[in-house]
Amino acid sequence: MKLFSQYDRFELEQDIIKMWNTSELLKEFVRQYLDSPTIMSEDEVGNYIDGIMRVHDLQCQRLWDGFELMIENRHFESWDNKYFENFSPAKITIKKKGKKKDE
């Protein structure tokens, strides 16, 4: 895993691929749950699902942080292009997950 200072499109691609792993984790959990000779309690089932959700949330946040960094470093745009003459990355407003609105 690279540091965010070294984040590039290949790292972004790897993070996107990791996101697909969530469904594989859930499939494996269901397989284990249905095929296991021992019966899981409701708490155990909830803990497994909660763990998968928490890891998925961390992966989503890493992917978003990397995407923001790439926008900041102008990885997606051709800044010499006439369509972007008046474009400023400072004008982009990105809402982060979990922030509360000011009341």
Biopython code that builds the backbone (N, CA, C, O; Angstrom):
import numpy as np
from Bio.PDB.StructureBuilder import StructureBuilder

atoms = [
    (1, "MET", "N", (0.840, -1.172, 0.000)),
    (1, "MET", "CA", (0.000, 0.000, 0.000)),
    (1, "MET", "C", (0.891, 1.243, 0.000)),
    (1, "MET", "O", (1.832, 1.351, 0.787)),
    (2, "LYS", "N", (0.579, 2.166, -0.886)),
    (2, "LYS", "CA", (1.360, 3.395, -0.992)),
    (2, "LYS", "C", (0.855, 4.439, -0.009)),
    (2, "LYS", "O", (-0.293, 4.398, 0.436)),
    (3, "LEU", "N", (1.731, 5.366, 0.315)),
    (3, "LEU", "CA", (1.314, 6.520, 1.096)),
    (3, "LEU", "C", (0.467, 7.410, 0.205)),
    (3, "LEU", "O", (0.579, 7.350, -1.019)),
    (4, "PHE", "N", (-0.387, 8.244, 0.812)),
    (4, "PHE", "CA", (-1.228, 9.114, 0.003)),
    (4, "PHE", "C", (-0.401, 10.119, -0.784)),
    (4, "PHE", "O", (-0.860, 10.604, -1.818)),
    (5, "SER", "N", (0.790, 10.444, -0.333)),
    (5, "SER", "CA", (1.632, 11.366, -1.101)),
    (5, "SER", "C", (2.063, 10.740, -2.422)),
    (5, "SER", "O", (2.457, 11.452, -3.346)),
    (6, "GLN", "N", (1.992, 9.414, -2.519)),
    (6, "GLN", "CA", (2.378, 8.708, -3.735)),
    (6, "GLN", "C", (1.154, 8.147, -4.473)),
    (6, "GLN", "O", (1.304, 7.343, -5.392)),
    (7, "TYR", "N", (-0.040, 8.563, -4.079)),
    (7, "TYR", "CA", (-1.284, 8.030, -4.639)),
    (7, "TYR", "C", (-1.397, 8.386, -6.115)),
    (7, "TYR", "O", (-1.208, 9.540, -6.500)),
    (8, "ASP", "N", (-1.706, 7.385, -6.942)),
    (8, "ASP", "CA", (-1.853, 7.618, -8.372)),
    (8, "ASP", "C", (-3.027, 6.807, -8.899)),
    (8, "ASP", "O", (-3.752, 6.175, -8.131)),
    (9, "ARG", "N", (-3.207, 6.829, -10.205)),
    (9, "ARG", "CA", (-4.380, 6.167, -10.794)),
    (9, "ARG", "C", (-4.338, 4.653, -10.601)),
    (9, "ARG", "O", (-5.388, 4.011, -10.560)),
    (10, "PHE", "N", (-3.160, 4.081, -10.485)),
    (10, "PHE", "CA", (-3.050, 2.642, -10.277)),
    (10, "PHE", "C", (-3.488, 2.270, -8.864)),
    (10, "PHE", "O", (-4.138, 1.247, -8.651)),
    (11, "GLU", "N", (-3.127, 3.108, -7.915)),
    (11, "GLU", "CA", (-3.566, 2.894, -6.530)),
    (11, "GLU", "C", (-5.084, 3.071, -6.436)),
    (11, "GLU", "O", (-5.751, 2.317, -5.728)),
    (12, "LEU", "N", (-5.624, 4.047, -7.135)),
    (12, "LEU", "CA", (-7.073, 4.257, -7.168)),
    (12, "LEU", "C", (-7.766, 3.021, -7.739)),
    (12, "LEU", "O", (-8.782, 2.568, -7.210)),
    (13, "GLU", "N", (-7.216, 2.488, -8.806)),
    (13, "GLU", "CA", (-7.787, 1.283, -9.413)),
    (13, "GLU", "C", (-7.785, 0.122, -8.426)),
    (13, "GLU", "O", (-8.774, -0.604, -8.329)),
    (14, "GLN", "N", (-6.698, -0.063, -7.700)),
    (14, "GLN", "CA", (-6.629, -1.132, -6.710)),
    (14, "GLN", "C", (-7.663, -0.944, -5.602)),
    (14, "GLN", "O", (-8.269, -1.912, -5.142)),
    (15, "ASP", "N", (-7.863, 0.300, -5.177)),
    (15, "ASP", "CA", (-8.856, 0.576, -4.139)),
    (15, "ASP", "C", (-10.274, 0.308, -4.637)),
    (15, "ASP", "O", (-11.125, -0.141, -3.869)),
    (16, "ILE", "N", (-10.534, 0.578, -5.910)),
    (16, "ILE", "CA", (-11.853, 0.271, -6.483)),
    (16, "ILE", "C", (-12.065, -1.241, -6.512)),
    (16, "ILE", "O", (-13.146, -1.724, -6.173)),
    (17, "ILE", "N", (-11.049, -1.981, -6.911)),
    (17, "ILE", "CA", (-11.141, -3.443, -6.954)),
    (17, "ILE", "C", (-11.391, -4.006, -5.557)),
    (17, "ILE", "O", (-12.156, -4.958, -5.402)),
    (18, "LYS", "N", (-10.755, -3.427, -4.544)),
    (18, "LYS", "CA", (-10.966, -3.880, -3.163)),
    (18, "LYS", "C", (-12.428, -3.727, -2.741)),
    (18, "LYS", "O", (-12.931, -4.513, -1.939)),
    (19, "MET", "N", (-13.099, -2.722, -3.279)),
    (19, "MET", "CA", (-14.496, -2.496, -2.915)),
    (19, "MET", "C", (-15.366, -3.678, -3.331)),
    (19, "MET", "O", (-16.333, -4.003, -2.641)),
    (20, "TRP", "N", (-15.040, -4.321, -4.444)),
    (20, "TRP", "CA", (-15.813, -5.473, -4.889)),
    (20, "TRP", "C", (-15.650, -6.656, -3.941)),
    (20, "TRP", "O", (-16.477, -7.567, -3.951)),
    (21, "ASN", "N", (-14.620, -6.658, -3.140)),
    (21, "ASN", "CA", (-14.377, -7.749, -2.212)),
    (21, "ASN", "C", (-15.454, -7.838, -1.131)),
    (21, "ASN", "O", (-15.636, -8.898, -0.532)),
    (22, "THR", "N", (-16.160, -6.753, -0.878)),
    (22, "THR", "CA", (-17.203, -6.769, 0.148)),
    (22, "THR", "C", (-18.253, -7.827, -0.157)),
    (22, "THR", "O", (-18.676, -8.547, 0.747)),
    (23, "SER", "N", (-18.677, -7.936, -1.395)),
    (23, "SER", "CA", (-19.678, -8.956, -1.738)),
    (23, "SER", "C", (-19.112, -10.358, -1.548)),
    (23, "SER", "O", (-19.836, -11.272, -1.151)),
    (24, "GLU", "N", (-17.827, -10.533, -1.828)),
    (24, "GLU", "CA", (-17.198, -11.836, -1.614)),
    (24, "GLU", "C", (-17.169, -12.182, -0.124)),
    (24, "GLU", "O", (-17.404, -13.330, 0.253)),
    (25, "LEU", "N", (-16.884, -11.195, 0.717)),
    (25, "LEU", "CA", (-16.904, -11.430, 2.165)),
    (25, "LEU", "C", (-18.298, -11.832, 2.635)),
    (25, "LEU", "O", (-18.448, -12.747, 3.445)),
    (26, "LEU", "N", (-19.307, -11.151, 2.127)),
    (26, "LEU", "CA", (-20.687, -11.481, 2.508)),
    (26, "LEU", "C", (-21.085, -12.869, 2.007)),
    (26, "LEU", "O", (-21.749, -13.617, 2.725)),
    (27, "LYS", "N", (-20.688, -13.221, 0.786)),
    (27, "LYS", "CA", (-20.981, -14.564, 0.263)),
    (27, "LYS", "C", (-20.330, -15.639, 1.133)),
    (27, "LYS", "O", (-20.945, -16.661, 1.436)),
    (28, "GLU", "N", (-19.084, -15.396, 1.527)),
    (28, "GLU", "CA", (-18.382, -16.366, 2.372)),
    (28, "GLU", "C", (-19.046, -16.483, 3.736)),
    (28, "GLU", "O", (-19.176, -17.583, 4.273)),
    (29, "PHE", "N", (-19.464, -15.366, 4.292)),
    (29, "PHE", "CA", (-20.165, -15.407, 5.579)),
    (29, "PHE", "C", (-21.447, -16.225, 5.471)),
    (29, "PHE", "O", (-21.712, -17.073, 6.322)),
    (30, "VAL", "N", (-22.240, -15.978, 4.437)),
    (30, "VAL", "CA", (-23.502, -16.718, 4.250)),
    (30, "VAL", "C", (-23.210, -18.198, 4.069)),
    (30, "VAL", "O", (-23.909, -19.037, 4.638)),
    (31, "ARG", "N", (-22.187, -18.534, 3.284)),
    (31, "ARG", "CA", (-21.826, -19.944, 3.091)),
    (31, "ARG", "C", (-21.482, -20.596, 4.420)),
    (31, "ARG", "O", (-21.969, -21.682, 4.733)),
    (32, "GLN", "N", (-20.630, -19.921, 5.206)),
    (32, "GLN", "CA", (-20.240, -20.456, 6.510)),
    (32, "GLN", "C", (-21.453, -20.592, 7.433)),
    (32, "GLN", "O", (-21.599, -21.584, 8.146)),
    (33, "TYR", "N", (-22.313, -19.583, 7.405)),
    (33, "TYR", "CA", (-23.495, -19.570, 8.263)),
    (33, "TYR", "C", (-24.432, -20.736, 7.925)),
    (33, "TYR", "O", (-24.940, -21.416, 8.817)),
    (34, "LEU", "N", (-24.651, -20.954, 6.625)),
    (34, "LEU", "CA", (-25.576, -22.004, 6.212)),
    (34, "LEU", "C", (-24.980, -23.406, 6.329)),
    (34, "LEU", "O", (-25.703, -24.363, 6.607)),
    (35, "ASP", "N", (-23.669, -23.535, 6.120)),
    (35, "ASP", "CA", (-23.029, -24.856, 6.114)),
    (35, "ASP", "C", (-22.434, -25.268, 7.450)),
    (35, "ASP", "O", (-22.030, -26.419, 7.612)),
    (36, "SER", "N", (-22.371, -24.368, 8.395)),
    (36, "SER", "CA", (-21.723, -24.668, 9.669)),
    (36, "SER", "C", (-22.560, -25.641, 10.496)),
    (36, "SER", "O", (-23.777, -25.491, 10.605)),
    (37, "PRO", "N", (-21.888, -26.648, 11.081)),
    (37, "PRO", "CA", (-22.627, -27.585, 11.930)),
    (37, "PRO", "C", (-23.066, -26.934, 13.255)),
    (37, "PRO", "O", (-24.015, -27.394, 13.890)),
    (38, "THR", "N", (-22.384, -25.882, 13.656)),
    (38, "THR", "CA", (-22.779, -25.180, 14.880)),
    (38, "THR", "C", (-23.673, -24.000, 14.522)),
    (38, "THR", "O", (-23.523, -23.378, 13.470)),
    (39, "ILE", "N", (-24.581, -23.715, 15.398)),
    (39, "ILE", "CA", (-25.527, -22.633, 15.157)),
    (39, "ILE", "C", (-24.973, -21.343, 15.744)),
    (39, "ILE", "O", (-24.555, -21.309, 16.902)),
    (40, "MET", "N", (-24.971, -20.284, 14.944)),
    (40, "MET", "CA", (-24.502, -18.973, 15.413)),
    (40, "MET", "C", (-25.640, -18.260, 16.127)),
    (40, "MET", "O", (-26.806, -18.357, 15.743)),
    (41, "SER", "N", (-25.270, -17.551, 17.164)),
    (41, "SER", "CA", (-26.275, -16.751, 17.861)),
    (41, "SER", "C", (-26.552, -15.478, 17.060)),
    (41, "SER", "O", (-25.795, -15.125, 16.155)),
    (42, "GLU", "N", (-27.631, -14.803, 17.399)),
    (42, "GLU", "CA", (-27.946, -13.546, 16.726)),
    (42, "GLU", "C", (-26.826, -12.531, 16.939)),
    (42, "GLU", "O", (-26.513, -11.753, 16.038)),
    (43, "ASP", "N", (-26.224, -12.537, 18.126)),
    (43, "ASP", "CA", (-25.118, -11.615, 18.406)),
    (43, "ASP", "C", (-23.919, -11.901, 17.509)),
    (43, "ASP", "O", (-23.292, -10.972, 16.999)),
    (44, "GLU", "N", (-23.598, -13.176, 17.313)),
    (44, "GLU", "CA", (-22.475, -13.529, 16.443)),
    (44, "GLU", "C", (-22.734, -13.094, 15.003)),
    (44, "GLU", "O", (-21.852, -12.541, 14.347)),
    (45, "VAL", "N", (-23.937, -13.346, 14.521)),
    (45, "VAL", "CA", (-24.297, -12.933, 13.163)),
    (45, "VAL", "C", (-24.175, -11.423, 13.039)),
    (45, "VAL", "O", (-23.596, -10.917, 12.077)),
    (46, "GLY", "N", (-24.720, -10.707, 14.011)),
    (46, "GLY", "CA", (-24.642, -9.243, 13.998)),
    (46, "GLY", "C", (-23.210, -8.749, 14.038)),
    (46, "GLY", "O", (-22.869, -7.788, 13.349)),
    (47, "ASN", "N", (-22.359, -9.393, 14.840)),
    (47, "ASN", "CA", (-20.957, -8.987, 14.941)),
    (47, "ASN", "C", (-20.211, -9.190, 13.625)),
    (47, "ASN", "O", (-19.431, -8.335, 13.207)),
    (48, "TYR", "N", (-20.456, -10.327, 12.977)),
    (48, "TYR", "CA", (-19.803, -10.570, 11.685)),
    (48, "TYR", "C", (-20.226, -9.520, 10.658)),
    (48, "TYR", "O", (-19.386, -8.939, 9.971)),
    (49, "ILE", "N", (-21.522, -9.286, 10.561)),
    (49, "ILE", "CA", (-22.018, -8.315, 9.580)),
    (49, "ILE", "C", (-21.522, -6.912, 9.917)),
    (49, "ILE", "O", (-21.138, -6.156, 9.025)),
    (50, "ASP", "N", (-21.529, -6.565, 11.196)),
    (50, "ASP", "CA", (-21.030, -5.252, 11.609)),
    (50, "ASP", "C", (-19.552, -5.091, 11.256)),
    (50, "ASP", "O", (-19.138, -4.024, 10.804)),
    (51, "GLY", "N", (-18.763, -6.131, 11.456)),
    (51, "GLY", "CA", (-17.342, -6.077, 11.110)),
    (51, "GLY", "C", (-17.118, -5.863, 9.623)),
    (51, "GLY", "O", (-16.275, -5.062, 9.220)),
    (52, "ILE", "N", (-17.882, -6.589, 8.807)),
    (52, "ILE", "CA", (-17.764, -6.424, 7.353)),
    (52, "ILE", "C", (-18.154, -5.005, 6.958)),
    (52, "ILE", "O", (-17.496, -4.394, 6.116)),
    (53, "MET", "N", (-19.222, -4.475, 7.561)),
    (53, "MET", "CA", (-19.660, -3.111, 7.243)),
    (53, "MET", "C", (-18.609, -2.080, 7.644)),
    (53, "MET", "O", (-18.376, -1.117, 6.912)),
    (54, "ARG", "N", (-17.978, -2.269, 8.787)),
    (54, "ARG", "CA", (-16.961, -1.307, 9.242)),
    (54, "ARG", "C", (-15.745, -1.308, 8.325)),
    (54, "ARG", "O", (-15.216, -0.248, 7.992)),
    (55, "VAL", "N", (-15.300, -2.492, 7.918)),
    (55, "VAL", "CA", (-14.167, -2.576, 6.984)),
    (55, "VAL", "C", (-14.554, -1.941, 5.647)),
    (55, "VAL", "O", (-13.749, -1.239, 5.036)),
    (56, "HIS", "N", (-15.778, -2.186, 5.198)),
    (56, "HIS", "CA", (-16.246, -1.589, 3.951)),
    (56, "HIS", "C", (-16.254, -0.059, 4.056)),
    (56, "HIS", "O", (-15.851, 0.625, 3.115)),
    (57, "ASP", "N", (-16.701, 0.473, 5.175)),
    (57, "ASP", "CA", (-16.703, 1.926, 5.375)),
    (57, "ASP", "C", (-15.283, 2.498, 5.337)),
    (57, "ASP", "O", (-15.059, 3.568, 4.770)),
    (58, "LEU", "N", (-14.332, 1.790, 5.935)),
    (58, "LEU", "CA", (-12.931, 2.243, 5.901)),
    (58, "LEU", "C", (-12.395, 2.243, 4.471)),
    (58, "LEU", "O", (-11.688, 3.166, 4.067)),
    (59, "GLN", "N", (-12.733, 1.209, 3.712)),
    (59, "GLN", "CA", (-12.289, 1.141, 2.318)),
    (59, "GLN", "C", (-12.915, 2.262, 1.502)),
    (59, "GLN", "O", (-12.251, 2.855, 0.652)),
    (60, "CYS", "N", (-14.187, 2.557, 1.753)),
    (60, "CYS", "CA", (-14.862, 3.658, 1.041)),
    (60, "CYS", "C", (-14.173, 4.985, 1.355)),
    (60, "CYS", "O", (-13.949, 5.803, 0.462)),
    (61, "GLN", "N", (-13.840, 5.192, 2.626)),
    (61, "GLN", "CA", (-13.196, 6.448, 3.012)),
    (61, "GLN", "C", (-11.819, 6.571, 2.373)),
    (61, "GLN", "O", (-11.446, 7.654, 1.923)),
    (62, "ARG", "N", (-11.060, 5.482, 2.325)),
    (62, "ARG", "CA", (-9.737, 5.509, 1.686)),
    (62, "ARG", "C", (-9.876, 5.831, 0.200)),
    (62, "ARG", "O", (-9.121, 6.640, -0.339)),
    (63, "LEU", "N", (-10.835, 5.200, -0.452)),
    (63, "LEU", "CA", (-11.067, 5.458, -1.870)),
    (63, "LEU", "C", (-11.425, 6.920, -2.092)),
    (63, "LEU", "O", (-10.907, 7.549, -3.015)),
    (64, "TRP", "N", (-12.303, 7.467, -1.261)),
    (64, "TRP", "CA", (-12.713, 8.866, -1.405)),
    (64, "TRP", "C", (-11.545, 9.811, -1.148)),
    (64, "TRP", "O", (-11.351, 10.777, -1.886)),
    (65, "ASP", "N", (-10.767, 9.533, -0.101)),
    (65, "ASP", "CA", (-9.612, 10.383, 0.206)),
    (65, "ASP", "C", (-8.606, 10.390, -0.946)),
    (65, "ASP", "O", (-8.060, 11.435, -1.300)),
    (66, "GLY", "N", (-8.372, 9.219, -1.520)),
    (66, "GLY", "CA", (-7.458, 9.135, -2.657)),
    (66, "GLY", "C", (-7.995, 9.881, -3.865)),
    (66, "GLY", "O", (-7.240, 10.547, -4.573)),
    (67, "PHE", "N", (-9.290, 9.775, -4.103)),
    (67, "PHE", "CA", (-9.927, 10.485, -5.212)),
    (67, "PHE", "C", (-9.803, 11.990, -5.025)),
    (67, "PHE", "O", (-9.482, 12.709, -5.972)),
    (68, "GLU", "N", (-10.058, 12.475, -3.803)),
    (68, "GLU", "CA", (-9.912, 13.905, -3.519)),
    (68, "GLU", "C", (-8.483, 14.375, -3.760)),
    (68, "GLU", "O", (-8.257, 15.447, -4.323)),
    (69, "LEU", "N", (-7.525, 13.567, -3.331)),
    (69, "LEU", "CA", (-6.119, 13.920, -3.514)),
    (69, "LEU", "C", (-5.775, 14.000, -5.001)),
    (69, "LEU", "O", (-5.034, 14.887, -5.425)),
    (70, "MET", "N", (-6.308, 13.082, -5.779)),
    (70, "MET", "CA", (-6.031, 13.093, -7.208)),
    (70, "MET", "C", (-6.670, 14.308, -7.880)),
    (70, "MET", "O", (-6.087, 14.876, -8.804)),
    (71, "ILE", "N", (-7.850, 14.712, -7.435)),
    (71, "ILE", "CA", (-8.461, 15.938, -7.961)),
    (71, "ILE", "C", (-7.587, 17.131, -7.601)),
    (71, "ILE", "O", (-7.306, 17.989, -8.438)),
    (72, "GLU", "N", (-7.164, 17.171, -6.346)),
    (72, "GLU", "CA", (-6.313, 18.272, -5.876)),
    (72, "GLU", "C", (-5.016, 18.354, -6.679)),
    (72, "GLU", "O", (-4.522, 19.444, -6.966)),
    (73, "ASN", "N", (-4.475, 17.200, -7.035)),
    (73, "ASN", "CA", (-3.223, 17.157, -7.795)),
    (73, "ASN", "C", (-3.444, 17.172, -9.306)),
    (73, "ASN", "O", (-2.508, 16.987, -10.083)),
    (74, "ARG", "N", (-4.680, 17.392, -9.704)),
    (74, "ARG", "CA", (-5.054, 17.547, -11.118)),
    (74, "ARG", "C", (-4.723, 16.327, -11.975)),
    (74, "ARG", "O", (-4.201, 16.460, -13.082)),
    (75, "HIS", "N", (-5.024, 15.160, -11.464)),
    (75, "HIS", "CA", (-4.748, 13.925, -12.209)),
    (75, "HIS", "C", (-5.782, 13.635, -13.293)),
    (75, "HIS", "O", (-5.506, 12.853, -14.203)),
    (76, "PHE", "N", (-6.967, 14.246, -13.220)),
    (76, "PHE", "CA", (-8.049, 13.877, -14.118)),
    (76, "PHE", "C", (-8.288, 14.857, -15.254)),
    (76, "PHE", "O", (-8.986, 14.526, -16.212)),
    (77, "GLU", "N", (-7.743, 16.017, -15.171)),
    (77, "GLU", "CA", (-8.070, 17.046, -16.149)),
    (77, "GLU", "C", (-6.854, 17.441, -16.976)),
    (77, "GLU", "O", (-5.716, 17.393, -16.510)),
    (78, "SER", "N", (-7.123, 17.824, -18.189)),
    (78, "SER", "CA", (-6.089, 18.417, -19.017)),
    (78, "SER", "C", (-6.173, 19.919, -18.788)),
    (78, "SER", "O", (-7.035, 20.591, -19.354)),
    (79, "TRP", "N", (-5.295, 20.433, -17.974)),
    (79, "TRP", "CA", (-5.387, 21.832, -17.561)),
    (79, "TRP", "C", (-5.000, 22.797, -18.688)),
    (79, "TRP", "O", (-5.193, 24.006, -18.561)),
    (80, "ASP", "N", (-4.463, 22.273, -19.773)),
    (80, "ASP", "CA", (-4.151, 23.121, -20.920)),
    (80, "ASP", "C", (-5.358, 23.266, -21.841)),
    (80, "ASP", "O", (-5.345, 24.074, -22.770)),
    (81, "ASN", "N", (-6.380, 22.494, -21.584)),
    (81, "ASN", "CA", (-7.571, 22.480, -22.418)),
    (81, "ASN", "C", (-8.350, 23.782, -22.260)),
    (81, "ASN", "O", (-8.499, 24.283, -21.146)),
    (82, "LYS", "N", (-8.841, 24.328, -23.356)),
    (82, "LYS", "CA", (-9.554, 25.606, -23.324)),
    (82, "LYS", "C", (-10.830, 25.543, -22.489)),
    (82, "LYS", "O", (-11.291, 26.573, -21.999)),
    (83, "TYR", "N", (-11.411, 24.347, -22.318)),
    (83, "TYR", "CA", (-12.636, 24.224, -21.540)),
    (83, "TYR", "C", (-12.390, 24.424, -20.041)),
    (83, "TYR", "O", (-13.329, 24.655, -19.279)),
    (84, "PHE", "N", (-11.150, 24.334, -19.634)),
    (84, "PHE", "CA", (-10.830, 24.446, -18.225)),
    (84, "PHE", "C", (-10.068, 25.726, -17.893)),
    (84, "PHE", "O", (-9.464, 25.830, -16.826)),
    (85, "GLU", "N", (-10.093, 26.692, -18.795)),
    (85, "GLU", "CA", (-9.352, 27.936, -18.567)),
    (85, "GLU", "C", (-9.755, 28.636, -17.279)),
    (85, "GLU", "O", (-8.896, 29.111, -16.536)),
    (86, "ASN", "N", (-11.054, 28.704, -17.008)),
    (86, "ASN", "CA", (-11.555, 29.419, -15.840)),
    (86, "ASN", "C", (-11.884, 28.494, -14.671)),
    (86, "ASN", "O", (-12.497, 28.912, -13.689)),
    (87, "PHE", "N", (-11.478, 27.257, -14.785)),
    (87, "PHE", "CA", (-11.788, 26.281, -13.747)),
    (87, "PHE", "C", (-10.756, 26.350, -12.630)),
    (87, "PHE", "O", (-9.552, 26.425, -12.879)),
    (88, "SER", "N", (-11.240, 26.324, -11.413)),
    (88, "SER", "CA", (-10.342, 26.338, -10.263)),
    (88, "SER", "C", (-10.726, 25.198, -9.322)),
    (88, "SER", "O", (-11.892, 25.085, -8.945)),
    (89, "PRO", "N", (-9.762, 24.346, -8.932)),
    (89, "PRO", "CA", (-10.092, 23.264, -8.000)),
    (89, "PRO", "C", (-10.636, 23.791, -6.679)),
    (89, "PRO", "O", (-11.337, 23.067, -5.972)),
    (90, "ALA", "N", (-10.331, 25.022, -6.334)),
    (90, "ALA", "CA", (-10.812, 25.593, -5.079)),
    (90, "ALA", "C", (-12.328, 25.755, -5.097)),
    (90, "ALA", "O", (-12.945, 25.855, -4.036)),
    (91, "LYS", "N", (-12.943, 25.784, -6.284)),
    (91, "LYS", "CA", (-14.392, 25.951, -6.391)),
    (91, "LYS", "C", (-15.145, 24.647, -6.160)),
    (91, "LYS", "O", (-16.367, 24.654, -6.011)),
    (92, "ILE", "N", (-14.423, 23.529, -6.129)),
    (92, "ILE", "CA", (-15.062, 22.231, -5.927)),
    (92, "ILE", "C", (-15.389, 22.083, -4.451)),
    (92, "ILE", "O", (-14.515, 22.231, -3.597)),
    (93, "THR", "N", (-16.644, 21.792, -4.153)),
    (93, "THR", "CA", (-17.029, 21.516, -2.776)),
    (93, "THR", "C", (-17.416, 20.056, -2.685)),
    (93, "THR", "O", (-18.294, 19.584, -3.407)),
    (94, "ILE", "N", (-16.756, 19.353, -1.798)),
    (94, "ILE", "CA", (-16.986, 17.930, -1.642)),
    (94, "ILE", "C", (-17.425, 17.685, -0.210)),
    (94, "ILE", "O", (-16.725, 18.044, 0.737)),
    (95, "LYS", "N", (-18.591, 17.068, -0.059)),
    (95, "LYS", "CA", (-19.092, 16.752, 1.268)),
    (95, "LYS", "C", (-18.477, 15.440, 1.717)),
    (95, "LYS", "O", (-18.532, 14.441, 1.000)),
    (96, "LYS", "N", (-17.898, 15.446, 2.894)),
    (96, "LYS", "CA", (-17.341, 14.214, 3.443)),
    (96, "LYS", "C", (-18.419, 13.480, 4.213)),
    (96, "LYS", "O", (-19.299, 14.094, 4.818)),
    (97, "LYS", "N", (-18.343, 12.191, 4.183)),
    (97, "LYS", "CA", (-19.306, 11.354, 4.871)),
    (97, "LYS", "C", (-19.231, 11.616, 6.371)),
    (97, "LYS", "O", (-18.147, 11.687, 6.951)),
    (98, "GLY", "N", (-20.392, 11.755, 6.979)),
    (98, "GLY", "CA", (-20.437, 11.883, 8.428)),
    (98, "GLY", "C", (-20.439, 13.286, 8.967)),
    (98, "GLY", "O", (-20.616, 13.471, 10.171)),
    (99, "LYS", "N", (-20.249, 14.293, 8.122)),
    (99, "LYS", "CA", (-20.260, 15.663, 8.622)),
    (99, "LYS", "C", (-21.694, 16.101, 8.895)),
    (99, "LYS", "O", (-22.606, 15.785, 8.130)),
    (100, "LYS", "N", (-21.882, 16.819, 9.973)),
    (100, "LYS", "CA", (-23.206, 17.340, 10.315)),
    (100, "LYS", "C", (-23.366, 18.732, 9.761)),
    (100, "LYS", "O", (-22.409, 19.502, 9.676)),
    (101, "LYS", "N", (-24.595, 19.045, 9.383)),
    (101, "LYS", "CA", (-24.880, 20.394, 8.912)),
    (101, "LYS", "C", (-24.914, 21.332, 10.107)),
    (101, "LYS", "O", (-25.334, 20.957, 11.202)),
    (102, "ASP", "N", (-24.461, 22.561, 9.876)),
    (102, "ASP", "CA", (-24.543, 23.572, 10.924)),
    (102, "ASP", "C", (-26.004, 23.960, 11.121)),
    (102, "ASP", "O", (-26.733, 24.199, 10.159)),
    (103, "GLU", "N", (-26.408, 24.015, 12.361)),
    (103, "GLU", "CA", (-27.807, 24.363, 12.637)),
    (103, "GLU", "C", (-27.908, 25.740, 13.182)),
    (103, "GLU", "O", (-29.008, 26.209, 13.476)),
]
sb = StructureBuilder()
sb.init_structure("model")
sb.init_model(0)
sb.init_chain("A")
sb.init_seg("    ")
for serial, (resi, resn, name, xyz) in enumerate(atoms, 1):
    if name == "N":
        sb.init_residue(resn, " ", resi, " ")
    sb.init_atom(name, np.array(xyz, "f"), 0.0, 1.0, " ", f" {name:<3s}", serial, name[0])
structure = sb.get_structure()
